Amino acid sequence: MGSSKWLLGAAMGAIALGQAAPAIAGTIEGKVIDQTGTAGLRAVQVEIEGTGRTATTGSDGAFRFVEVPEGTYTLRATYIGAQAQEMTVAVPATGTATADFSLSGLDGQILVIGQRANLGSALSRKRAADTVSDVITRDAIGQFPDQNVAESLRRLPGVNVLNDQGEGRFVSVRGLDPELNATSLNGVRLPAPESDVRSVALDVISSDIIESITVKKSLTPDMDADTIGASIEIETTSAFDREKGLLTAKIEGSYNEKSNELTPKGSIDFASRLGENVGISGGVSYYQRKFETDNIEADDWTDDGGTPYAQEIQYRDYDVERERISATLGLDFRAGDTTELYVKGTWSQFDDQEYRRRLTFDFGDFEDDDLPTFVGSTATYSSDTAEFTVERDVKDRFERQRIYSLVLGGETQLDSGFFAEYSASYAKATEKENGSVDPTQFERDFESDADLAGDELLIAVDYADPRVPLYMTSGNDSAFYDPAAYELKDIELTALSDSQDEEYAGQFDLGYEMFMGDASLTLQAGAKGRWRKKTYDKSVEFYEWDGDGDYTLADVQGFQTYDIIGISPVADFTAPTRYFFDNFDQFELQEIDTAFDSAVEDYRVDEDVMAGYVMATWDNGPLRAIGGIRYEHTKNDIFGNTVTLFEEGSNLPDETVAEDDTVLFAPVEYDKSYGHWLPSLNLRYEARPDLLVRLAGYRSLVRPKLSKLAPRFAVEVNDDDEIEGEFGNPALKPYEAWNLDASVEWYMSRTGGISAAVFYKDIKNYIVDTERKDGTFNGIAFDEAVIPVNGPSAEVWGVELGFSQALSMLPAPLDGLLVQANYTYTDATGTVPIDGDITDLREISLPSTSKHTFNAVLGYEKGPISLRLSGTFRDKYLDELGDDVDEDRFVDDHFQLDFTAKYQLTDMVQIFGEWVNINNAKYFAYNNLGGQRNLYQYEEYDWTGKFGAKVVF
């Protein structure tokens, strides 16, 4: 923290030295609102003509000029999609002159409601920004483009959304891993509920409570430096942003074609001033979604016989119910003329009840003369030549995630040119399971034996469609379809899975603005502390049947809901769970497996980050330059366990031989600290009033996943004393990157804009998992091990193109058309070790990188009608590395169409409908073994329809 104090002290000295003797001057302040008087307009550019001085309105539409010499001036207010407006104001020798504007849209259009309002607001904020950024906003009656934050972000240049069960969850920016993004809500860094990631799954947060989302792709020194992809900043509404109170209610239904289920959704939003200086705002949203996913997965691919085939194939049937509740509440208070204070709290809960039935063929490792026989694309397996196993299981899992945050803060601005911002915050994210039966597994081994009466069972798998390999049975297949033939293998009970991630933070920023003729210089400095603790506690128990008779699938049989192929007999969704708890005394705990799995995943990491910065902003007419340096110091206290399983017959540490399987574990503790100097420079040049050029360069970092950093050492010793391990690595260094951005933005006279950008990132210490042989790690010798390590450098470069335009210049009725489109090309390459040898490298595309992404929207808005057809495309990307290049996992291209229609029945009532995934876009992951695409995972979801009404009071 010493460096942070030095930075702050140096900056305060510079501010003191920079103060000039005050001239005789006054202040201009005012507000810009829309012509309906509904809300303040954010990002309006207000210029004092002839002086080169400009100001940009805040979220409430307010602007302010200080130290304006006495005289009469003309102010000009411009906003994309609005008629520019001028006003003459007389500034006194001392005191304040007031200048309020009311802007109207081109051709009399309303500026704050509808698709044009969203577009105009987003473009205006992009134009006014100090950094390379993009924005999505909702309009004055709370209409957001999409129902889910992650899916909304997909509309922006360079943004790719990674889906889960057909729904957008994690956000990748410019092709980079979601782990390289940072997410904040009302200025509060959001912790991650999941135990193994830093990134936040944004489907936890409903878009109904969100005012805007800004994706900042370059950094200034006053921003947290922990991002390489982008800083995603989410804001909720403030009562001071509005001139009129807001109260809206929305109720709707959602229908999924595959599940044939109708589920509810509803929300309420409000904002109200309780007086001139006090405002309250908030909202609550509820959404229940029931859907089905049909899935096929294959693994352990081999081409020993010359033709690729999978040694394991799973047919998975998912029936899922998800429930989201999100709420926000804010209080704003003006303490005099110079200070605004606020308190904002948010709370989100995401419940996921998942049932998964699975039919698994485990064909195992065959000898050369026992390989499957191929006729064309069909592989046939016979129980006469080799034993294979068929498993039928069911997962009954309930998981709850919560994210909540509270921030208290304020801003003070003095006529002397000094200003200060300050805040204190707390945020916590949790993910919890307790009592999930995951899974109950039944199985049968098939081989030539008395049970099959000497007749063979034949399983044929047709690979003609690489996405959907289908099986067929022949021969003596009666046992295959007999539920009583499948006996319980084991039950895995998640007694507790408890992930908790919480962070306290406090910051203080102080600045001083001084004027030198037509130019201004702002000196600013600040300090911030973040204190984070992440823990994971898992207790898993394994049980086998120990009762009278047999426990078979016939005791808990259910009905199939899978559409791709018959997978019956299947278990019921809930009957196995009830059977287990109702007959608990007849099951035997498997103590060794329970002890090993319960200890190996537990960890705790404390992470304290202390930061300080100095920054200068030079504003001289068309040029704005923001530069400075930030210092961040990180301290970690890390706790985990070394857990070793000694198989019967292996040598124990005391040199005796294990008479039974034995588990030994010992706590492990590490501490580490490091610091980084992080310079940055952002240039914004207004070549013409409608043409902007930007250039940005900055250094940033992303700290390792806490789960990778945790010293969780899992070791297994077999009876030949061969040692296999899987290790966390407390010595991991953070990712470090130098980033460059350059862009040109042209804003058209009507609501529209064109942008082009190039970017480059040089990333050091990229983290990869390596498979190593015959070595020692942290004093533990091993024959084989998986260890995360810092790899060599990676490079990312690319191009972003964006176009937005309201086509109001066309003749009626085509003047209601709107078009938005963006395209991003990303080339992201790195190197990884081959066979764990860090001196022998191969080049890869970085995981989660799509080389081409394209988004397009065709909208129509005229009178009471609002229509929008949107499409999003991303091409294939590398998802996971395999043992060699042919086994790398890729995710195939994805193209999805969605449609939205709204109709304004009255001034108060609007009805709407949405058609999501019109084209039934599917998910396909594959490898390239044998020079062809081979299935890893295939999923189909069908379309979802949503319909309802919105009432504005």
N, C-alpha and C positions, 0 to 999 in steps of 0.2 A: 504493500500500500504506500510505501515511501515514494515511489515514482509518481503515483497518482497525486499525492500531496504536493510534490514538486511542480507537476504540471499545473495544478490549480493555482498555486502561489505565483508562478510565473505569469499566468494569464491575468490574474488580478493586478499584478504590477503593470502589465502592458495596458490594461484598461485605465488604470489611474494615470499613467503617463500620457495616454492618448486623449484625455479630457482637455478640451479647449475652453477658453473663457466663454461663457454663454453670450450669444448675440441677442439682440432684441428680436424676438421671434415668437410666433404663436403656433397653434396646433389646429389641424383640420381632422375632424373625425366624422364618421357617418356610417350609413348602412345601406346595402343594396338588397331590395326585395323584388319578388316577381309582381307583375301587374295585378294579380288577384289578391295580393296582400297575405298570401298563405305562409310563405317561408322566406327566410334569408337565402340569398344565392351565394354559394361558396365558389371560390376561385374566379371571381370577377376581377379583371385587371382595371385598376383605377390609376389614371395618369394625370399628373399636373403638367399640362402642356407647356412646352418651351423650357422645362427644367430638366427633363430626363428622369425625374423621380416617379416611381410607380409603387403601388401597394396592391396586395392581393387580399381579397376578403376572406375571412375565416369562415368556420362552419355556420356561424350565425349571420353571415353577410356583412359583418362590421369591418371597417378599415380605419387606418389612422396614419397621419403624417405629423411628425413632430419637428420643431425647429424650422418652421417655415417663415421666412422673413415677411415682414408686414407688406401688404399689397393686395391687389386683385388678381385672381388666377382663374383659368378655365380648367375644370376637371372633365375628364372623358372616361366613361365606364364602358368596357367591352366584355362580352360574354358570348361564347359560341352558340349560335342559334337565336340570338337576341338582336334587336335594333340597338346600335350604339347610341349612347346618350351623353350630352354635354351639359355642364352647369357652371355658372360663374359664382365665385365665392370671394368674399372680402375677408382677409386674414388680419386681425388686429395686432398691434404691437405686442400685447400679451393677451393671454386667454385663448379661447377655443372658438373656431368657426365650424358650423355644422353643415354637412352636405349629404342629404339622403336621396337615393335614386330608386326609381321604380321602373324596371325593365319589362318590355313586352316582347313576345316572340315575333319572328318574321311572319308576315301574312296573318298577324293576329293570333298565332298559335299560343297555347298555354305552355309556359316554360317548365312547369314542375310536375306534370302528370303525364304518364304514358311513355311509350318507347322513345319518342323524341326527347323527352325530359331526361331519361336515363342516358341517352347518347350525348346530349349536350352537356350534362353534368360531368360525365366521364371524360369527354374530350377537354373541357375547360380545366379540370383538375390535372389532367396529364400535361396540358400546356403550361400551367402555372407551377408545376413541380420543380424542385431544385435538383432532383435526381432523375435517372432513367427509370420510368415507372409506367404502370397501367392501372386503371381503376374500373371497378364496377360499382354502381350506385343503385339505390332504389329511389322511387319517386316520392312525392309528397304525401301520397296516401298508402305508402308502405308496400308497393308492388316491386318485387325483386324478380330478376329474369328467371331464376330457377329455385327449386324447393330445397336444394342441398348446396352448402357452401362450396364443396369440392366441385360439383358439376357446374356451378356458376363460373368458377375460375377457368374452366375449360374453354370459355369463349375468348380468352385473352391471348395475345401473341406469345408464343414460346411456352405455353402452359399445356401440360399433358396430365391427364388424370388416370391413375391406376385403379382399376375396378376391383371390387370384392362382391361376389354374388350378384354381379350385374349392376352394381351401384358404385358411383365414384366415391373413393375414400381418401387415398393419399395423392398429393399433388407433386408432380415433377415439373421443374421450371428449367427451360433450355436443355432438356434431356438429361438433367442430373438426378441422382438418387434423391428421393424425398427427404432422406436424412440430412441433406445439405441445405435444407430450407429452415428458416426460423419463423415461428408463428406467434403473434401477439394479439391480445384482445383488449381493447381500450388501453393500449400501452403496456399491458402485463404479458410477459412471456408465458405462454401456455406450456405446462409440463405435459408429459405423455402418459396416458393410462396404462398402455401395454408395458410389460416387463422388459422387453428386449429391444426397444427403439427409443430414439429421441423425437422423431417426427410425430406430429399429431394427426390422427385420422379425422378429417374435417367433417365427416358425415355425422359426428356427434353433435354438431351445432346446427340448429335449424336456421335457414336463411330468413325466416319470418321476423327474427329479432335483430337483424343486422341492418345497419344504415349504409355501410359501404365497405369494400375490400380494396386495399391498395397493395399491389405487388411491386415492391421497390427492388430494382435490379442493380442499382449501384448504391453505395453507402457514403454517408458523411460522418465526420468524427464523433458527432453527438449520438450516433446510433450504435446499438450493440453490434459487435463485429462478428458474431457467430453465425455467419451465413456465407455460402458460396453460390448457391442457386438464387435465392431471393429472400427478402424479408416480407412476409405476408402479414399485413396489418389490418385487423378487423375492428370496425368501430360500430357501436350501438348509437342510438339517437340521443339527442339532448333537447330538452324543452326550450332552451334559448335559441335553438336553430330555427324555431318556428315563430311566426307572428300570430297564428291562430292555433287554438287547441286541436288536438287530434284524438279521435277515438274511432277505431275500426275493428270490425269483427269479421272473421272468415270461417266458413264451415264447408267441408268438402268430403267427398268419398274417393277411395282409391280401389281400383279393380285390376287384379292380375289375371291374365288370360290362362296361364298355366295352372295356377292354384284354384282358379274359379272362386276367389274370395273377394268380398267387398269390405273395406276397412275404413275407419274414420280419420279425419284430420281437422284440426281447428286452431285458430289463433285469435288473440286480442292484442292490439297495440294502442298505446295512449301517450299523449304528451300534453302537459298543461302548465301554464304559469299560475302560481299561487299568489302573485303580486308582481310588482315591477322587478324585484330582485331575487325571486325564488321560483324555481321551476322543478317539476317532477315528470319523469317519463319512464316508460317500461313496456313490457309485453310478456306474454306467455304463449307457448306454442306446444301442441300435442299432435303426434302422428303415430298411428299404428299401421304397420305394413305386414301382410301375410303373403308369402310367395313361395314358389318352388323352383328348384334348380336341378336339372338332370345333368349328370356328370359322368365322364369316363376318364380313368387315369391308368397309365401304364408305366412300368419302371423296369429297371434292370435289363436294359436292352442289350442284345448280343447278336453278332452275325457269325458265330462259330461255324455254322453250316453254309455260309455264303449268302444267306438271305436274312435280313434283320427280323428279329422277333422279340417280344417282351416276355420275360420270365414271370412277371406279375401283372395282372390286369384286374382293375377294380371298376365295378359299376356302382356308382354312388347316387343315392336319391336324397336330396336335401329338402326338408320342409321347415321353413323358418318363419318365426314371428319376431319382428323388431318393433320396438316402441321407443319413441323419443319424446322427452319433455324438456323444453328449454325455456328459461325465464331470465329477464333482466329488469333491473330497477336502478334508476339514477336520480340523484338530487343535485341541482345546480344552484349556486348562491353567489350573488354579487355583494362583496364587502366593500362598499364605497365605489368610487369612480375608477379605481386603479386595479382592483383585485377581483378575480373570479375563482371560486372554489367549487369542487365537485366531489361527489361520492358515487361510485358506480359498482354495482355487483351483478354478476352473471352466474347462472347455474344451469348445467345441462346433464341430463341422464339418458343413457342409451342402454336399453335392455335387449338382449339377444337370446331368444330361446331357439335352439337349433336341434332338430332331430335329423340324424343321418343314418339311413340303412345302406348296407354295403354288401355286395357279393364280390368276393375276391378269389381269383384263381392264382395259386402259387405253384408254378410249374418247376421251380427250383433249378438246380444246376444238373443238367443231364450229361452223361458220358457221350462220347462221340457216336457210339452206335445206338444211343437212345434219343437222339435229337428228333424233334418233330418232323414229320414228313410234310413236304410242300407240294401242292398241286395248284399252279398259278399263284394266286395271292392268299391261299388258304393253308394255314398250318394246322395239322392234326396231331393230337396227343392221345396216347393209348395207355390205359392203366396196366396193360400187360407188359409194356416195355420199361416203364418208369413210374414210380410213385409220385402223385401230385396231391395237393391239398386244396380243398374248397372251404372257404370261411364265409360265414354269414353273421354280421354283427349289427348292432344299433348303438348310436350315441344319443344320449339324453343330457344335453348340456344347457345350463342357464348361466349367463354371464352378464354382469352389470358394470358399466363404465360410468364414471361421474367426473365432470370437470367443473370447478367453481373458482371464482376469482373475486377479489375485492380490492379496489384502489381508491385512495384518497389523495387528492392533489389540488393544485391551483396554479395560477399565473398572475404575476403582478407586473404592470407596465407603468412607468413613471414618465412625466413630461421631460425630465432631465435626460432621458435617453436610456436609463437603466431598465432592465427587465429581468425577471427571474421566473423559473418554472421549478416545481418541486412535487414530489409524489412519494407515497409509501404504498406497498401492495403486498398481497398474499394470494397465492394460487395453489390449488391442489388437484391432482388427478388420481383416480383410483380405478382399478379393475379387479373384480372379485368374483370368484366361483366358490361355492361350498356345497357339497352334496351331489355334484354332477356324476352320473354313471357314464363313463366315457372310455371305452365302450363295454357292452356285454357281448362277448364273442363266442360263437359256436363254430365248430369245425368238424370236418371229416377227411381222413386220408383215404385216397382211392388207389388201390393196387389190386393185382390179381389175387384174390383170396376167397375164402368160403362165403363171405358176405355177398360177393357178386356171383356166386354159384358158378365160378370158373369162367364166366363170360366177361369180356372186356367192356369198359366204359370208354367211349370215344368223345373227346372234346375237340371241335374244329373252330378255329378263329379265323374269320375272313378279314384281311387287311386291305381289301379293295379300296375302301374309303379310309385314308390315313387318319382322319379325324374321328371316325366312328367304327372301330373294329367290333364286329358282332360275332357272338359265339353260337354254336349249335351243338346239340348232344345227339348221340346215337348209341347203338348197342344196348347194354344192360344199364339203362339210365334211371331205373325206378328209385334207387337209393339217392340219386342226385336230387330228386324232387321230393323226397320224403323228409318232412321236418323232424321226425323222430330219429333220423339217422345222424343228426348233428348235435353232438354233446357239447356241453359248456367247456370251453378252453379256460378262460379266466374272466374276471371282472376287474376293471380298473376304476377305482373310486377316487375322484378328486375331493378329498376331505376339505382341502383349503388351497386356493390359489389367490394370493393377496398381493397385488402390486400397488405401491403407493409412491407418489412422486409429488413433492411439495417444495415451494420456493417462496422465500421472503425477499423483498427488494426495496431499496430506497435510493432516490437520486435527487440531486440538486444541480440546477444550471443557472448561471449568472452571466448576463451579457450587457454590453453597452454599445449604443449606436451613435456614431458621430458623423458630421457632414462636412464635406470639403468641396464647396462649390456645387456642381451638378452631381457629384459622386457621394456615396456613403460607405463607411467602413464599420462593420459590426464585429466586435471582439467578444468571444464567448468562451466560457470554460465550464466544466462540470465534473462531478464525481458520481459514481454509482456503485452500490454494493448488491450482490445477489448471493443468497445463501440457500443452497438446494440440498435436499436429501431424497434419495431414491432407494426403496427397499423392495425386496421380493421374498415372500415366504410361501413355500409350496409344501404341502403334505399330501402325498398320493399313496393309496393303499391298494394292494393286489389280493384278490381272493379267488380260491378255487372251491369247487363243490365238494362237500364232505358229508352230505346227507345220505339218507336211505334212497336206494334206487338211483336213477339217472335224471339229471336236469337237462332237457333237450329243448330245441327250438319249438317243438310241438306244444310245450307248456305255455309259450308266450307268443304264439303266432298272430300275425296281423295281416293287413291287406296292402297290396302294392299300389303306389301312386306314381311309379316311374313310367315314363312314356316311350323311351327309346327301344327297350326290349324287355322281355319277361325276366324278372329276377326272383320270382317267388320260388320257394317259400321265404317270406320275410318276417322279421319280428314286428310286434306292435310297437307304437311309439313309446308308450309309458309302461306297458305290462312288465318288461324285464326289471325296471326300476322298482316297481311295487313288489315284484316277486323277491327281489334281493332284500329289501328292507323287511318284508313280512316274514321271511325265512332266514333272517340274518344269522341265527345260531347254527345253521347247517352249512355255513361257509367257513373255510379255513383261511386265515390270514397268511400270506406268503411273506415272511418277515424279512428275508434278505432283500428281495426286490423292493419291498416297501422302504426299508431303511436306506438303500442306495438312492432310489429316485427321490426320496423326500429330503435328503440332505444336499444333493448335488447342485440344485438350482438356486438355493438361497444365497442372497447377497445383500450388501448395503454399500452405497457410495455417497459420501458427502462431498459436495462441490461448492467451493466458495470462490466467487469471481469479484475482484475489486478492480474498478476501472476509473480512469481519469482522462480528460482530453482538453485540448485547446483548439480553437477554430476561429478563422477569420472569414468574413463574407464581404467581398468588394462588389459594389453595385454601381455601375457607371452607365446609365442609359441602357443600351442594348446588351451590355455584357454583365453577367453575374458570375463571380468566381467564388467557390467555397472550398477552402483548403485547411488542412490541419493535421494533427496527429493524435492518436488514441493509444493508451497503454492499458492492457488487460493482464492481470495476474491471476492465475488459477491455482488453487490448492485442493488436493484430493486426499481424503481418508477412505480407504477401500477395504472391505471386509468380505470374506468368502470362506469356502471350505475345500480342503483336499479330501476327496472321498475315493477310497480304493476298495474294489471288489476282488477278493482272492478266491478263485475257484478251488473246489476240493482237490487236493493233491499239489497245490502250488506252495511255494516257500513263503512263509510269513516273515515280517521284518526281524523277528527274534530268531530266525533261521530254523524254526520248527516247520513241520509240514501241516497245512490246513486239513483237518479231518472232515470239515464241512465247508460249504461256501461261507465266507467271512467278510464282513464289511467293517472297515476302519475309517474313521474320519477325524480330521483335526482342523481347527479354525486357522485361518490365514489372514494376515493384516499387512497392508502396505500404505505408505503415504508418499506423495510426490507433489511438486509445485513447479511452475514454469511461468514465464512472462513473454509478452509479445508487444512490440512497437508496430503500430498499424497506421501508416500515413494514407491520406486520401485527397483527391482533388476532383471537383465537379465544375465544369464550365458550361454555362448556358448563354448562347449568343442569339439575339433576335436580329437576324439579318434584315428582315422586313417585319411589319406587324403580323403578317400571316406565315412567316417562315422562321423556324427555330433550328439551331444546330447545337448539339450537345456532345461533350467529350468528358469521359470519366475514367479515372484510374484509382484503384484502391487495393489495399491488402486486407485479407480477412482470414478467418480460421473457422473450423468446425471441430469441436472436441469429440473424441471417440464415443461410440455408444457406451453407455454405462454398463450394459450387460457384457460387452466385449472386454471392458476394462476390469471387470470384477474378477478376482482370483478364484474362479470356480474350476477346480482341477478334478476332472473325472477320469479315473484310472481303473482299468480292468486287467487282472493278471490271470492267465489261464494255467492249466496244469502242466504246461511245458515251460512255464515262467516267461511266456511272451507277453509283452506289456503294450496295451493300446491306451491312448489317452485323448482327451478333448479338453483343451485348456483355454481359459481366459488369459488376457495378457495385460497386467498392470503397467507394463512399460510402454504401451502404445502412445505414440505422439499424436497430437491433433493434426487434421488436415490443414495445410497452409496454402494460400492461393494469392497470386497476383492477377488482378482482373482489369480488363480494358473494355470500354464501351464507347461507341460513336454512333450518333443517330441524327437524322434530318426529319423534321416534322413540318408539314404544310397544312395549315388550317384554312379551309375554304370559306367563302363569304357566307354561305348557308351552313346548316348543321352538317359538318363533314370534315374529314381529315385524312391525310395520307402520311404514313411514316415508314421509314426504312432505317434499319439499325444493323450494325455488325458488332460482334463481341468475341473476346478471346480470354481464356483462363488457363493459367499455368499452375497446376495443382501438385503440391509435394505431399509426401507421406500418406498417399492414398492407401486405405486399409483393405486388405484382402485376406481371406482364409486360405491357408496353405496346408497341404498334406505332406508331412515330413516323415522320414524313416531314420531309425538308428541314431538317436541323439539324446540330448539331455535338455530339459526345460525347467528353470527354477529349481534345480537340484533333483528333478525326477527323471530318471532314465526311461526311455521308451523305445519300442521297436517300430510302432506306427503312431502318429499323432496328428490331430487337426489343431492348428494354432493360428490365430489372427496376427498378422504382422503388418508393419508399414512397408508398402511397396515403393517402387521408384515413382517417377513423375507421371502425370497424365496431362493431356492437352485437350482443350475444348475450344472450338471456334464455330461461328455460325452467322446466319443472316436472318433477320426478322422483317417481314413486310406486313403492313396493316392498311386497311382502307375502310372508311365509314362514311356514309352519305345518306342524308334524307333527300329524296328526289322530289322535293316540293316544287321544283321548277317545271316539272312535266305537266301536260294538260290533264284536267280532271277526267276520269277519277284516278289516273295513275299518279297524281301528286301526293298520294298517301303512302307511296312505297318508300322503304328504307332498305339499305344494303350494308352489311358489315362482312368483312372477310379478312383473314390474316393467314400468313404462311410463315413457317419457320424451318430453316435448314440447320441441322446441328451435326457437326463432326466431332465426336468425343472419343478419344483413344487413350489407352493406357497400356501398361505392361504388367504381367503377372508371372510369378515363378512357375516353372515346369517341374512337376514332381517334387515340389518343395525346395528346389534349388534356386536360391535368390540370385545366383549368377547366370542362370539359364532362363531366359525370359521369352514370352510370346506376347504379341500385341493383340488387344481385344478392344471392342467397343465397350465403353463404360456401361455398367448395368443400368437398366431403366431408361436407356437413351434411344429415342426414336429419331431417326435421321430426318424424316419429313413429318410435320404436323400441319394440318389445315383445318380451319374453322370458318364456317360461313353462316350468315343469317339473312333471310329474306323476310322482311316485315311489311306489314300494311296497317296504316292507322288513319282513319278518316271518320269523322262523326263518332257514332257510338261503337264502331267496329275496330277491333285491334286483332291482327293475325300475325303469327310468326312461325316460320319453318326454319329449323336450324339443323345443320349437319356438322359432325366433327369426325376428323380422320387422323389417325396416327399410324405409321407403318411399324413393322416389326421392331422388337428390341431384345437385347440380351437380358435375360432375367436372372439366371444363375450360372456359375461356372461348373462344368463337369470335371471328371477326372482327366479327360483329354478333350480336344477341340470338338470331336464328333459327338460328345455327350453334353456339350453346353446346352442350356435350356433357353430357347427363344420363345417369345410371345408374338403371335401372328398379327397382321394388320387388323385394325378395328375401325369400322365406319358405322356411325349411328345417326339416325334421323329422329327428330322430335318435333312436335307441332303443338302450338298454343293458340287458343282462340278466346277472345273476351268480347262481351257485349254490354254496353252501359244501358241498363233498362231505365233508370232514373238518375237524378243527380246523386242519389244516395246508394243505389244498388247496382252492382255489376255481377253478371254471371260469367263463368269461365269454364274451360275444359282444356285438358292436356293429354296428349297421346305420346307416350314415352317409348323409345325403342321400336319405332314403327316397323323397321325392317328386320326385327328379331336378330340383331347383331349378336354374334356368339364369341366365345373365348376359346382360343386354341393355342396351346403351348407344345413345343416339339423339339426334337434333336435332329441332327443331320447324319446319323450313322448310316453307312452304306450308300452315301450320296443321295438319300431320299429323306423326306420329312416323316418322322416317326412320332407317334403320339406320346406326350407326357400328360396333358390335361385338356379336356374338352368340356365346355359347359354351354347350356342354352337356357334362356330365361323367359322368352316370349315377351309380349308387350304389356305395358301397364297403362291404364286409363285413369285420369283424375278429373273430377268435375265438382263444381260448387258455386258458392255465391259469396261476395264480399259486400259489406255494408259499411258506409262511411257516415258517422253520425255528426 
